């Protein structure tokens, strides 16, 4: 095949915000189909590439909730650079497990966690390198427009495979109920 006529690969970026990385593990769970996927896509920012910033991309896959200022920065960078932005998993869609902290005041949590020291002195970290915690955990659609949602905790590798194949193939992604029903 002539290099000049090779089909252009779809560029995908991925990121984990406040979450467990389980949705990325599901992406790896497409197993040998990863070899098919790399024939169709080029990865931008992703743990696969270790690229730190999202450049112009066709598809951005975001897992995790918004827990701190750095999460918000990454999410806005993705929205600015991705044609389609996809919320992947329960944390991205509704805050998931990280949102359980929303019942408590962040200041109270920090005081409790960091003041329970043998000498009783508070040692709440105050380092400019640490991202500022948000007042609560937010789903990503509270901050930017999301084009698609893939539910699950985490969604299955099969669901991610079907979704990506539809979107890459120019079809409206459609995931049927059996792909989310677990016995």
PATORBA-941791 format. One record per residue (C-alpha): x, y, z; residue in three letters; residue number from 1. Coordinates in nm, 4 decimals. Example, Ala and Ser with C-alpha at 12.3 -4.5 7.8 and 13.67 -1.06 7.14 Angstrom:
2
<r><X>1.2300</X><Y>-0.4500</Y><Z>0.7800</Z><resn>Ala</resn><resi>1</resi></r>
<r><X>1.3670</X><Y>-0.1060</Y><Z>0.7140</Z><resn>Ser</resn><resi>2</resi></r>
***
This chain:
183
<r><X>0.0000</X><Y>0.0000</Y><Z>0.0000</Z><resn>Unk</resn><resi>1</resi></r>
<r><X>0.1305</X><Y>0.3443</Y><Z>-0.0903</Z><resn>Unk</resn><resi>2</resi></r>
<r><X>0.1935</X><Y>0.5561</Y><Z>0.2215</Z><resn>Unk</resn><resi>3</resi></r>
<r><X>0.0156</X><Y>0.8476</Y><Z>0.0550</Z><resn>Unk</resn><resi>4</resi></r>
<r><X>-0.3053</X><Y>0.6458</Y><Z>0.0204</Z><resn>Unk</resn><resi>5</resi></r>
<r><X>-0.3076</X><Y>0.4825</Y><Z>0.3634</Z><resn>Unk</resn><resi>6</resi></r>
<r><X>-0.6348</X><Y>0.5535</Y><Z>0.5436</Z><resn>Unk</resn><resi>7</resi></r>
<r><X>-0.6027</X><Y>0.8155</Y><Z>0.8128</Z><resn>Unk</resn><resi>8</resi></r>
<r><X>-0.6152</X><Y>0.6639</Y><Z>1.1581</Z><resn>Unk</resn><resi>9</resi></r>
<r><X>-0.8623</X><Y>0.7936</Y><Z>1.4138</Z><resn>Unk</resn><resi>10</resi></r>
<r><X>-0.6802</X><Y>0.9676</Y><Z>1.6978</Z><resn>Unk</resn><resi>11</resi></r>
<r><X>-0.7907</X><Y>0.8683</Y><Z>2.0495</Z><resn>Unk</resn><resi>12</resi></r>
<r><X>-0.6906</X><Y>1.0121</Y><Z>2.3866</Z><resn>Unk</resn><resi>13</resi></r>
<r><X>-0.7773</X><Y>0.8663</Y><Z>2.7270</Z><resn>Unk</resn><resi>14</resi></r>
<r><X>-0.7541</X><Y>0.9927</Y><Z>3.0835</Z><resn>Unk</resn><resi>15</resi></r>
<r><X>-0.8402</X><Y>0.8829</Y><Z>3.4334</Z><resn>Unk</resn><resi>16</resi></r>
<r><X>-0.9567</X><Y>1.1547</Y><Z>3.6715</Z><resn>Unk</resn><resi>17</resi></r>
<r><X>-1.0763</X><Y>1.0642</Y><Z>4.0228</Z><resn>Unk</resn><resi>18</resi></r>
<r><X>-1.1369</X><Y>0.6920</Y><Z>3.9975</Z><resn>Unk</resn><resi>19</resi></r>
<r><X>-0.9844</X><Y>0.3476</Y><Z>4.0173</Z><resn>Unk</resn><resi>20</resi></r>
<r><X>-0.8536</X><Y>0.3017</Y><Z>3.6605</Z><resn>Unk</resn><resi>21</resi></r>
<r><X>-1.0994</X><Y>0.0132</Y><Z>3.6116</Z><resn>Unk</resn><resi>22</resi></r>
<r><X>-1.2372</X><Y>0.1521</Y><Z>3.2859</Z><resn>Unk</resn><resi>23</resi></r>
<r><X>-0.8877</X><Y>0.1574</Y><Z>3.1371</Z><resn>Unk</resn><resi>24</resi></r>
<r><X>-0.8492</X><Y>-0.2030</Y><Z>3.2498</Z><resn>Unk</resn><resi>25</resi></r>
<r><X>-1.1684</X><Y>-0.2829</Y><Z>3.0580</Z><resn>Unk</resn><resi>26</resi></r>
<r><X>-1.0133</X><Y>-0.1262</Y><Z>2.7503</Z><resn>Unk</resn><resi>27</resi></r>
<r><X>-0.7271</X><Y>-0.3725</Y><Z>2.7912</Z><resn>Unk</resn><resi>28</resi></r>
<r><X>-0.9887</X><Y>-0.6467</Y><Z>2.8341</Z><resn>Unk</resn><resi>29</resi></r>
<r><X>-1.0677</X><Y>-0.6297</Y><Z>2.4646</Z><resn>Unk</resn><resi>30</resi></r>
<r><X>-0.7696</X><Y>-0.8678</Y><Z>2.4590</Z><resn>Unk</resn><resi>31</resi></r>
<r><X>-0.6396</X><Y>-0.9686</Y><Z>2.1156</Z><resn>Unk</resn><resi>32</resi></r>
<r><X>-0.8771</X><Y>-0.7178</Y><Z>1.9559</Z><resn>Unk</resn><resi>33</resi></r>
<r><X>-0.6256</X><Y>-0.4536</Y><Z>2.0719</Z><resn>Unk</resn><resi>34</resi></r>
<r><X>-0.4213</X><Y>-0.5563</Y><Z>1.7690</Z><resn>Unk</resn><resi>35</resi></r>
<r><X>-0.7199</X><Y>-0.4779</Y><Z>1.5453</Z><resn>Unk</resn><resi>36</resi></r>
<r><X>-0.7772</X><Y>-0.1491</Y><Z>1.7282</Z><resn>Unk</resn><resi>37</resi></r>
<r><X>-0.4208</X><Y>-0.0244</Y><Z>1.6750</Z><resn>Unk</resn><resi>38</resi></r>
<r><X>-0.4693</X><Y>-0.0787</Y><Z>1.3009</Z><resn>Unk</resn><resi>39</resi></r>
<r><X>-0.7557</X><Y>0.1739</Y><Z>1.3145</Z><resn>Unk</resn><resi>40</resi></r>
<r><X>-0.6404</X><Y>0.4256</Y><Z>1.5741</Z><resn>Unk</resn><resi>41</resi></r>
<r><X>-0.3457</X><Y>0.6263</Y><Z>1.6925</Z><resn>Unk</resn><resi>42</resi></r>
<r><X>-0.3261</X><Y>0.6954</Y><Z>2.0650</Z><resn>Unk</resn><resi>43</resi></r>
<r><X>-0.2548</X><Y>1.0483</Y><Z>2.1840</Z><resn>Unk</resn><resi>44</resi></r>
<r><X>-0.2558</X><Y>1.1130</Y><Z>2.5600</Z><resn>Unk</resn><resi>45</resi></r>
<r><X>-0.3015</X><Y>0.7766</Y><Z>2.7268</Z><resn>Unk</resn><resi>46</resi></r>
<r><X>-0.1276</X><Y>0.5447</Y><Z>2.9733</Z><resn>Unk</resn><resi>47</resi></r>
<r><X>-0.0407</X><Y>0.3426</Y><Z>2.6647</Z><resn>Unk</resn><resi>48</resi></r>
<r><X>0.1712</X><Y>0.6282</Y><Z>2.5251</Z><resn>Unk</resn><resi>49</resi></r>
<r><X>0.2605</X><Y>0.8244</Y><Z>2.8394</Z><resn>Unk</resn><resi>50</resi></r>
<r><X>0.1863</X><Y>1.1503</Y><Z>2.6520</Z><resn>Unk</resn><resi>51</resi></r>
<r><X>0.1027</X><Y>1.4070</Y><Z>2.9210</Z><resn>Unk</resn><resi>52</resi></r>
<r><X>-0.1220</X><Y>1.6524</Y><Z>2.7310</Z><resn>Unk</resn><resi>53</resi></r>
<r><X>-0.4107</X><Y>1.5975</Y><Z>2.4935</Z><resn>Unk</resn><resi>54</resi></r>
<r><X>-0.3550</X><Y>1.7248</Y><Z>2.1413</Z><resn>Unk</resn><resi>55</resi></r>
<r><X>-0.6198</X><Y>1.7484</Y><Z>1.8699</Z><resn>Unk</resn><resi>56</resi></r>
<r><X>-0.8102</X><Y>1.4165</Y><Z>1.8699</Z><resn>Unk</resn><resi>57</resi></r>
<r><X>-1.1141</X><Y>1.2568</Y><Z>1.7207</Z><resn>Unk</resn><resi>58</resi></r>
<r><X>-1.2237</X><Y>1.0744</Y><Z>2.0373</Z><resn>Unk</resn><resi>59</resi></r>
<r><X>-1.1531</X><Y>1.1433</Y><Z>2.4036</Z><resn>Unk</resn><resi>60</resi></r>
<r><X>-1.2384</X><Y>0.8743</Y><Z>2.6586</Z><resn>Unk</resn><resi>61</resi></r>
<r><X>-1.2622</X><Y>1.0084</Y><Z>3.0142</Z><resn>Unk</resn><resi>62</resi></r>
<r><X>-1.3070</X><Y>0.7895</Y><Z>3.3188</Z><resn>Unk</resn><resi>63</resi></r>
<r><X>-1.3311</X><Y>0.9111</Y><Z>3.6759</Z><resn>Unk</resn><resi>64</resi></r>
<r><X>-1.5027</X><Y>1.1950</Y><Z>3.8555</Z><resn>Unk</resn><resi>65</resi></r>
<r><X>-1.3906</X><Y>1.5519</Y><Z>3.9181</Z><resn>Unk</resn><resi>66</resi></r>
<r><X>-1.2289</X><Y>1.5576</Y><Z>4.2613</Z><resn>Unk</resn><resi>67</resi></r>
<r><X>-0.9663</X><Y>1.8320</Y><Z>4.2336</Z><resn>Unk</resn><resi>68</resi></r>
<r><X>-0.8556</X><Y>2.1296</Y><Z>4.0259</Z><resn>Unk</resn><resi>69</resi></r>
<r><X>-0.6183</X><Y>1.9199</Y><Z>3.8157</Z><resn>Unk</resn><resi>70</resi></r>
<r><X>-0.9069</X><Y>1.6920</Y><Z>3.7134</Z><resn>Unk</resn><resi>71</resi></r>
<r><X>-1.1001</X><Y>1.9987</Y><Z>3.5920</Z><resn>Unk</resn><resi>72</resi></r>
<r><X>-0.7965</X><Y>2.1236</Y><Z>3.3965</Z><resn>Unk</resn><resi>73</resi></r>
<r><X>-0.7482</X><Y>1.7853</Y><Z>3.2240</Z><resn>Unk</resn><resi>74</resi></r>
<r><X>-1.1193</X><Y>1.7585</Y><Z>3.1418</Z><resn>Unk</resn><resi>75</resi></r>
<r><X>-1.1309</X><Y>2.1076</Y><Z>2.9885</Z><resn>Unk</resn><resi>76</resi></r>
<r><X>-0.8179</X><Y>2.0316</Y><Z>2.7857</Z><resn>Unk</resn><resi>77</resi></r>
<r><X>-0.9889</X><Y>1.7188</Y><Z>2.6501</Z><resn>Unk</resn><resi>78</resi></r>
<r><X>-1.3105</X><Y>1.9056</Y><Z>2.5654</Z><resn>Unk</resn><resi>79</resi></r>
<r><X>-1.1111</X><Y>2.1716</Y><Z>2.3799</Z><resn>Unk</resn><resi>80</resi></r>
<r><X>-0.9154</X><Y>1.9124</Y><Z>2.1795</Z><resn>Unk</resn><resi>81</resi></r>
<r><X>-1.1562</X><Y>1.6226</Y><Z>2.1160</Z><resn>Unk</resn><resi>82</resi></r>
<r><X>-1.4216</X><Y>1.6108</Y><Z>1.8472</Z><resn>Unk</resn><resi>83</resi></r>
<r><X>-1.6187</X><Y>1.3567</Y><Z>2.0525</Z><resn>Unk</resn><resi>84</resi></r>
<r><X>-1.5886</X><Y>1.3379</Y><Z>2.4305</Z><resn>Unk</resn><resi>85</resi></r>
<r><X>-1.7067</X><Y>1.0175</Y><Z>2.5977</Z><resn>Unk</resn><resi>86</resi></r>
<r><X>-1.7829</X><Y>0.9738</Y><Z>2.9687</Z><resn>Unk</resn><resi>87</resi></r>
<r><X>-1.6772</X><Y>0.6184</Y><Z>3.0522</Z><resn>Unk</resn><resi>88</resi></r>
<r><X>-1.8076</X><Y>0.4478</Y><Z>3.3653</Z><resn>Unk</resn><resi>89</resi></r>
<r><X>-2.0078</X><Y>0.5355</Y><Z>3.6735</Z><resn>Unk</resn><resi>90</resi></r>
<r><X>-1.7534</X><Y>0.7776</Y><Z>3.8222</Z><resn>Unk</resn><resi>91</resi></r>
<r><X>-1.7485</X><Y>0.9950</Y><Z>3.5094</Z><resn>Unk</resn><resi>92</resi></r>
<r><X>-2.1258</X><Y>0.9759</Y><Z>3.4674</Z><resn>Unk</resn><resi>93</resi></r>
<r><X>-2.2491</X><Y>1.0290</Y><Z>3.8235</Z><resn>Unk</resn><resi>94</resi></r>
<r><X>-1.9450</X><Y>1.0625</Y><Z>4.0514</Z><resn>Unk</resn><resi>95</resi></r>
<r><X>-1.9388</X><Y>0.6935</Y><Z>4.1427</Z><resn>Unk</resn><resi>96</resi></r>
<r><X>-1.7633</X><Y>0.5839</Y><Z>4.4591</Z><resn>Unk</resn><resi>97</resi></r>
<r><X>-1.5538</X><Y>0.9025</Y><Z>4.4937</Z><resn>Unk</resn><resi>98</resi></r>
<r><X>-1.8802</X><Y>1.0995</Y><Z>4.5334</Z><resn>Unk</resn><resi>99</resi></r>
<r><X>-1.9456</X><Y>0.9247</Y><Z>4.8641</Z><resn>Unk</resn><resi>100</resi></r>
<r><X>-1.7317</X><Y>1.1972</Y><Z>5.0215</Z><resn>Unk</resn><resi>101</resi></r>
<r><X>-1.9982</X><Y>1.4525</Y><Z>4.9216</Z><resn>Unk</resn><resi>102</resi></r>
<r><X>-2.1838</X><Y>1.3876</Y><Z>5.2470</Z><resn>Unk</resn><resi>103</resi></r>
<r><X>-1.8948</X><Y>1.5450</Y><Z>5.4387</Z><resn>Unk</resn><resi>104</resi></r>
<r><X>-1.7195</X><Y>1.8807</Y><Z>5.4519</Z><resn>Unk</resn><resi>105</resi></r>
<r><X>-1.3756</X><Y>1.8590</Y><Z>5.2842</Z><resn>Unk</resn><resi>106</resi></r>
<r><X>-1.2138</X><Y>2.0735</Y><Z>5.5566</Z><resn>Unk</resn><resi>107</resi></r>
<r><X>-1.3515</X><Y>1.8457</Y><Z>5.8272</Z><resn>Unk</resn><resi>108</resi></r>
<r><X>-1.2234</X><Y>1.5384</Y><Z>5.6431</Z><resn>Unk</resn><resi>109</resi></r>
<r><X>-0.8733</X><Y>1.6836</Y><Z>5.6069</Z><resn>Unk</resn><resi>110</resi></r>
<r><X>-0.8625</X><Y>1.7849</Y><Z>5.9736</Z><resn>Unk</resn><resi>111</resi></r>
<r><X>-0.9769</X><Y>1.4422</Y><Z>6.0884</Z><resn>Unk</resn><resi>112</resi></r>
<r><X>-0.7372</X><Y>1.2511</Y><Z>5.8640</Z><resn>Unk</resn><resi>113</resi></r>
<r><X>-0.4305</X><Y>1.4653</Y><Z>5.9248</Z><resn>Unk</resn><resi>114</resi></r>
<r><X>-0.4793</X><Y>1.5617</Y><Z>6.2893</Z><resn>Unk</resn><resi>115</resi></r>
<r><X>-0.5023</X><Y>1.2094</Y><Z>6.4233</Z><resn>Unk</resn><resi>116</resi></r>
<r><X>-0.1262</X><Y>1.2000</Y><Z>6.4885</Z><resn>Unk</resn><resi>117</resi></r>
<r><X>0.0566</X><Y>1.0825</Y><Z>6.7993</Z><resn>Unk</resn><resi>118</resi></r>
<r><X>0.1378</X><Y>1.4414</Y><Z>6.9036</Z><resn>Unk</resn><resi>119</resi></r>
<r><X>-0.2123</X><Y>1.5675</Y><Z>6.8159</Z><resn>Unk</resn><resi>120</resi></r>
<r><X>-0.0810</X><Y>1.8391</Y><Z>6.5783</Z><resn>Unk</resn><resi>121</resi></r>
<r><X>-0.2505</X><Y>1.8920</Y><Z>6.2447</Z><resn>Unk</resn><resi>122</resi></r>
<r><X>-0.0417</X><Y>1.7997</Y><Z>5.9435</Z><resn>Unk</resn><resi>123</resi></r>
<r><X>-0.2801</X><Y>1.8927</Y><Z>5.6608</Z><resn>Unk</resn><resi>124</resi></r>
<r><X>-0.0589</X><Y>1.9039</Y><Z>5.3503</Z><resn>Unk</resn><resi>125</resi></r>
<r><X>0.0076</X><Y>2.2536</Y><Z>5.2232</Z><resn>Unk</resn><resi>126</resi></r>
<r><X>0.2189</X><Y>2.1954</Y><Z>4.9152</Z><resn>Unk</resn><resi>127</resi></r>
<r><X>0.1614</X><Y>2.3942</Y><Z>4.5939</Z><resn>Unk</resn><resi>128</resi></r>
<r><X>0.2358</X><Y>2.0757</Y><Z>4.3959</Z><resn>Unk</resn><resi>129</resi></r>
<r><X>-0.0810</X><Y>1.9111</Y><Z>4.5333</Z><resn>Unk</resn><resi>130</resi></r>
<r><X>-0.3988</X><Y>1.9883</Y><Z>4.3370</Z><resn>Unk</resn><resi>131</resi></r>
<r><X>-0.6637</X><Y>2.1814</Y><Z>4.5262</Z><resn>Unk</resn><resi>132</resi></r>
<r><X>-0.9545</X><Y>1.9586</Y><Z>4.6314</Z><resn>Unk</resn><resi>133</resi></r>
<r><X>-1.2978</X><Y>2.0611</Y><Z>4.5078</Z><resn>Unk</resn><resi>134</resi></r>
<r><X>-1.5754</X><Y>2.1257</Y><Z>4.7593</Z><resn>Unk</resn><resi>135</resi></r>
<r><X>-1.7383</X><Y>1.8035</Y><Z>4.6406</Z><resn>Unk</resn><resi>136</resi></r>
<r><X>-1.7002</X><Y>1.5382</Y><Z>4.3712</Z><resn>Unk</resn><resi>137</resi></r>
<r><X>-1.8715</X><Y>1.6177</Y><Z>4.0402</Z><resn>Unk</resn><resi>138</resi></r>
<r><X>-1.9647</X><Y>1.4083</Y><Z>3.7372</Z><resn>Unk</resn><resi>139</resi></r>
<r><X>-1.7866</X><Y>1.5371</Y><Z>3.4289</Z><resn>Unk</resn><resi>140</resi></r>
<r><X>-2.1028</X><Y>1.6557</Y><Z>3.2504</Z><resn>Unk</resn><resi>141</resi></r>
<r><X>-2.1430</X><Y>1.9186</Y><Z>3.5251</Z><resn>Unk</resn><resi>142</resi></r>
<r><X>-1.8389</X><Y>2.0997</Y><Z>3.3819</Z><resn>Unk</resn><resi>143</resi></r>
<r><X>-1.8241</X><Y>2.0295</Y><Z>3.0068</Z><resn>Unk</resn><resi>144</resi></r>
<r><X>-2.0511</X><Y>1.9026</Y><Z>2.7294</Z><resn>Unk</resn><resi>145</resi></r>
<r><X>-2.0305</X><Y>1.5262</Y><Z>2.6839</Z><resn>Unk</resn><resi>146</resi></r>
<r><X>-2.1162</X><Y>1.3648</Y><Z>2.3523</Z><resn>Unk</resn><resi>147</resi></r>
<r><X>-2.1601</X><Y>1.0033</Y><Z>2.4647</Z><resn>Unk</resn><resi>148</resi></r>
<r><X>-2.1932</X><Y>0.8060</Y><Z>2.7879</Z><resn>Unk</resn><resi>149</resi></r>
<r><X>-2.0826</X><Y>0.4453</Y><Z>2.8420</Z><resn>Unk</resn><resi>150</resi></r>
<r><X>-2.2288</X><Y>0.3235</Y><Z>3.1733</Z><resn>Unk</resn><resi>151</resi></r>
<r><X>-2.0857</X><Y>0.0539</Y><Z>3.3955</Z><resn>Unk</resn><resi>152</resi></r>
<r><X>-1.8500</X><Y>0.0067</Y><Z>3.6861</Z><resn>Unk</resn><resi>153</resi></r>
<r><X>-1.6580</X><Y>-0.0602</Y><Z>3.4786</Z><resn>Unk</resn><resi>154</resi></r>
<r><X>-1.8159</X><Y>-0.1163</Y><Z>3.1382</Z><resn>Unk</resn><resi>155</resi></r>
<r><X>-1.7108</X><Y>-0.4458</Y><Z>2.9846</Z><resn>Unk</resn><resi>156</resi></r>
<r><X>-1.4357</X><Y>-0.4762</Y><Z>2.7280</Z><resn>Unk</resn><resi>157</resi></r>
<r><X>-1.6999</X><Y>-0.5976</Y><Z>2.4828</Z><resn>Unk</resn><resi>158</resi></r>
<r><X>-1.9082</X><Y>-0.2825</Y><Z>2.5366</Z><resn>Unk</resn><resi>159</resi></r>
<r><X>-1.6034</X><Y>-0.0592</Y><Z>2.4807</Z><resn>Unk</resn><resi>160</resi></r>
<r><X>-1.5080</X><Y>-0.2579</Y><Z>2.1695</Z><resn>Unk</resn><resi>161</resi></r>
<r><X>-1.8592</X><Y>-0.2280</Y><Z>2.0212</Z><resn>Unk</resn><resi>162</resi></r>
<r><X>-1.8838</X><Y>0.1414</Y><Z>2.1058</Z><resn>Unk</resn><resi>163</resi></r>
<r><X>-1.5439</X><Y>0.2277</Y><Z>1.9558</Z><resn>Unk</resn><resi>164</resi></r>
<r><X>-1.6094</X><Y>0.0219</Y><Z>1.6419</Z><resn>Unk</resn><resi>165</resi></r>
<r><X>-1.9380</X><Y>0.2012</Y><Z>1.5842</Z><resn>Unk</resn><resi>166</resi></r>
<r><X>-1.7913</X><Y>0.5471</Y><Z>1.6389</Z><resn>Unk</resn><resi>167</resi></r>
<r><X>-1.4760</X><Y>0.4803</Y><Z>1.4334</Z><resn>Unk</resn><resi>168</resi></r>
<r><X>-1.6928</X><Y>0.3309</Y><Z>1.1587</Z><resn>Unk</resn><resi>169</resi></r>
<r><X>-1.9016</X><Y>0.6488</Y><Z>1.1385</Z><resn>Unk</resn><resi>170</resi></r>
<r><X>-2.2083</X><Y>0.4876</Y><Z>1.2947</Z><resn>Unk</resn><resi>171</resi></r>
<r><X>-2.3989</X><Y>0.6235</Y><Z>1.5924</Z><resn>Unk</resn><resi>172</resi></r>
<r><X>-2.2780</X><Y>0.4094</Y><Z>1.8835</Z><resn>Unk</resn><resi>173</resi></r>
<r><X>-2.5501</X><Y>0.1809</Y><Z>2.0143</Z><resn>Unk</resn><resi>174</resi></r>
<r><X>-2.5042</X><Y>-0.0461</Y><Z>2.3113</Z><resn>Unk</resn><resi>175</resi></r>
<r><X>-2.7858</X><Y>-0.2898</Y><Z>2.3750</Z><resn>Unk</resn><resi>176</resi></r>
<r><X>-2.9113</X><Y>-0.3888</Y><Z>2.7175</Z><resn>Unk</resn><resi>177</resi></r>
<r><X>-2.7368</X><Y>-0.7313</Y><Z>2.7278</Z><resn>Unk</resn><resi>178</resi></r>
<r><X>-2.4004</X><Y>-0.5512</Y><Z>2.7147</Z><resn>Unk</resn><resi>179</resi></r>
<r><X>-2.4830</X><Y>-0.3930</Y><Z>3.0519</Z><resn>Unk</resn><resi>180</resi></r>
<r><X>-2.6837</X><Y>-0.6703</Y><Z>3.2156</Z><resn>Unk</resn><resi>181</resi></r>
<r><X>-2.4765</X><Y>-0.8746</Y><Z>3.4565</Z><resn>Unk</resn><resi>182</resi></r>
<r><X>-2.5997</X><Y>-1.1874</Y><Z>3.6345</Z><resn>Unk</resn><resi>183</resi></r>
***
